[in-house]
Amino acid sequence: MILGSLIEPGLGLIVWTTITFVLLLVILAKFAWKPILNAVKERETSIENALQAAEKAKLEMAELKAGNEKILNEARAERDALLKEARDLKEGIINEAKTKATKEAERILQGAREQIVNEKNAAITDLKNQVATLSIDIAEKILKTELSNDDKQKALVGNLMKDVNLN
């Protein structure tokens, strides 16, 4: 109280508040300030690490996306190549089938032409044989009629002799 009576009552409160505040600062500096600063520093480090990890993840995602795009483009190119190869193969098979069909049709037509020629020749030969047989039969009948008596035979031989002498 001695100190309290020497100092004015309003001023005493300020002094005691200041002493208490300084004492509190000394205690906080000795016991709490380092752990608080360490906790803040750890929190700052963890946030920075999390930001770096997020940036790294973002870069990895961009790389994955680029890789996926590249794979998709390769797959599209391969698909297009397979489709082109399939179209070419289809056209080749169709052209080969057309060529074979054309050759087969030509072979069949050639065979038919040869068969027609052979049948025509056979028909002509058969017709000639029939005409010859009919001619012989007619000549035989005419000769039998013409040569039925001796006067006609002598006249025919005479005519033949004249024809032979003239030639």
C-alpha positions as CSV (number, residue, x, y, z in Angstrom):
1,M,0.0,0.0,0.0
2,I,2.9,2.3,0.5
3,L,3.4,2.2,-3.2
4,G,-0.3,2.7,-3.8
5,S,-0.5,5.8,-1.7
6,L,2.5,7.4,-3.4
7,I,0.9,7.0,-6.8
8,E,-2.4,8.3,-7.7
9,P,-5.2,5.8,-7.8
10,G,-5.8,6.0,-11.6
11,L,-2.1,6.0,-12.3
12,G,-1.7,2.9,-10.2
13,L,-4.0,0.9,-12.3
14,I,-2.0,1.8,-15.4
15,V,1.2,0.8,-13.8
16,W,-0.1,-2.5,-12.5
17,T,-1.7,-3.3,-15.9
18,T,1.6,-2.5,-17.6
19,I,3.6,-4.7,-15.1
20,T,1.1,-7.5,-15.6
21,F,1.3,-7.1,-19.4
22,V,5.1,-7.2,-19.4
23,L,5.1,-10.2,-17.0
24,L,2.6,-11.9,-19.3
25,L,4.8,-11.2,-22.3
26,V,7.9,-12.6,-20.5
27,I,6.0,-15.8,-19.6
28,L,4.6,-16.1,-23.0
29,A,8.0,-15.5,-24.6
30,K,9.6,-18.1,-22.4
31,F,7.0,-20.9,-22.5
32,A,4.3,-20.3,-25.3
33,W,5.9,-18.1,-28.0
34,K,8.2,-20.7,-29.5
35,P,5.5,-23.5,-29.6
36,I,3.0,-21.1,-31.1
37,L,5.6,-19.9,-33.7
38,N,6.6,-23.5,-34.4
39,A,2.9,-24.5,-34.8
40,V,2.4,-21.6,-37.2
41,K,5.6,-22.5,-39.1
42,E,4.5,-26.2,-39.3
43,R,1.1,-25.1,-40.5
44,E,2.7,-22.8,-43.1
45,T,5.0,-25.6,-44.2
46,S,2.2,-28.1,-44.5
47,I,0.1,-25.6,-46.5
48,E,3.1,-25.0,-48.8
49,N,3.6,-28.8,-49.2
50,A,-0.1,-29.2,-49.9
51,L,0.1,-26.5,-52.5
52,Q,3.2,-28.1,-54.1
53,A,1.5,-31.5,-54.0
54,A,-1.6,-29.9,-55.7
55,E,0.6,-28.3,-58.3
56,K,2.4,-31.6,-58.9
57,A,-0.9,-33.4,-59.2
58,K,-2.1,-30.8,-61.6
59,L,1.0,-31.3,-63.8
60,E,0.6,-35.1,-63.6
61,M,-3.1,-34.7,-64.6
62,A,-2.0,-32.5,-67.5
63,E,0.5,-35.1,-68.5
64,L,-2.0,-37.9,-68.2
65,K,-4.5,-35.9,-70.2
66,A,-1.9,-35.3,-72.9
67,G,-1.0,-39.0,-72.8
68,N,-4.6,-40.0,-73.1
69,E,-5.1,-37.7,-76.0
70,K,-2.0,-39.2,-77.7
71,I,-3.3,-42.7,-77.1
72,L,-6.8,-41.7,-78.5
73,N,-5.1,-40.2,-81.6
74,E,-3.1,-43.3,-82.1
75,A,-6.2,-45.5,-81.6
76,R,-8.1,-43.3,-84.1
77,A,-5.2,-43.6,-86.6
78,E,-5.0,-47.3,-86.1
79,R,-8.8,-47.6,-86.5
80,D,-8.6,-45.6,-89.7
81,A,-5.7,-47.7,-91.0
82,L,-7.7,-50.9,-90.3
83,L,-10.8,-49.5,-92.0
84,K,-8.8,-48.5,-95.0
85,E,-7.1,-52.0,-95.1
86,A,-10.5,-53.6,-94.8
87,R,-11.9,-51.5,-97.6
88,D,-8.9,-52.3,-99.8
89,L,-9.2,-56.0,-99.0
90,K,-13.0,-55.8,-99.8
91,E,-12.3,-54.1,-103.1
92,G,-9.6,-56.6,-103.9
93,I,-11.9,-59.5,-103.2
94,I,-14.6,-58.0,-105.3
95,N,-12.3,-57.2,-108.2
96,E,-10.8,-60.8,-108.0
97,A,-14.4,-62.2,-108.0
98,K,-15.3,-60.1,-111.0
99,T,-12.2,-61.2,-112.8
100,K,-12.9,-64.8,-112.0
101,A,-16.5,-64.4,-113.0
102,T,-15.5,-62.7,-116.3
103,K,-12.9,-65.5,-117.1
104,E,-15.5,-68.2,-116.2
105,A,-18.1,-66.5,-118.4
106,E,-15.6,-66.3,-121.3
107,R,-14.7,-69.9,-120.8
108,I,-18.4,-70.9,-120.8
109,L,-19.1,-68.8,-123.9
110,Q,-16.1,-70.3,-125.7
111,G,-17.3,-73.8,-124.7
112,A,-20.8,-73.0,-126.0
113,R,-19.4,-71.5,-129.2
114,E,-17.3,-74.6,-129.8
115,Q,-20.2,-76.9,-129.0
116,I,-22.4,-74.9,-131.4
117,V,-19.7,-75.2,-134.2
118,N,-19.4,-78.9,-133.5
119,E,-23.1,-79.4,-133.5
120,K,-23.4,-77.3,-136.7
121,N,-20.7,-79.4,-138.4
122,A,-22.4,-82.6,-137.3
123,A,-25.7,-81.3,-138.6
124,I,-24.1,-80.3,-141.9
125,T,-22.4,-83.7,-142.2
126,D,-25.6,-85.5,-141.3
127,L,-27.5,-83.4,-143.9
128,K,-24.9,-84.1,-146.5
129,N,-25.1,-87.8,-145.8
130,Q,-28.9,-87.7,-146.1
131,V,-28.7,-85.7,-149.3
132,A,-26.2,-88.2,-150.7
133,T,-28.3,-91.1,-149.7
134,L,-31.4,-89.5,-151.2
135,S,-29.5,-88.6,-154.4
136,I,-28.2,-92.1,-154.7
137,D,-31.8,-93.5,-154.2
138,I,-33.2,-91.0,-156.7
139,A,-30.4,-91.8,-159.2
140,E,-31.0,-95.4,-158.7
141,K,-34.7,-95.1,-159.4
142,I,-34.1,-92.9,-162.4
143,L,-31.5,-95.3,-163.8
144,K,-33.8,-98.2,-163.3
145,T,-36.5,-96.4,-165.1
146,E,-34.2,-95.1,-167.9
147,L,-32.4,-98.4,-168.4
148,S,-35.4,-100.6,-168.4
149,N,-35.2,-101.3,-172.2
150,D,-32.3,-101.9,-174.6
151,D,-32.9,-98.9,-176.9
152,K,-32.7,-96.5,-174.0
153,Q,-29.5,-98.1,-172.8
154,K,-27.9,-97.8,-176.2
155,A,-29.0,-94.2,-176.6
156,L,-27.6,-93.4,-173.1
157,V,-24.2,-95.0,-173.9
158,G,-24.1,-93.2,-177.1
159,N,-24.7,-89.8,-175.4
160,L,-22.1,-90.6,-172.8
161,M,-19.6,-91.4,-175.5
162,K,-20.2,-88.1,-177.3
163,D,-19.8,-86.2,-174.0
164,V,-16.5,-88.1,-173.3
165,N,-15.2,-87.4,-176.8
166,L,-16.0,-83.7,-176.6
167,N,-14.3,-83.2,-173.3
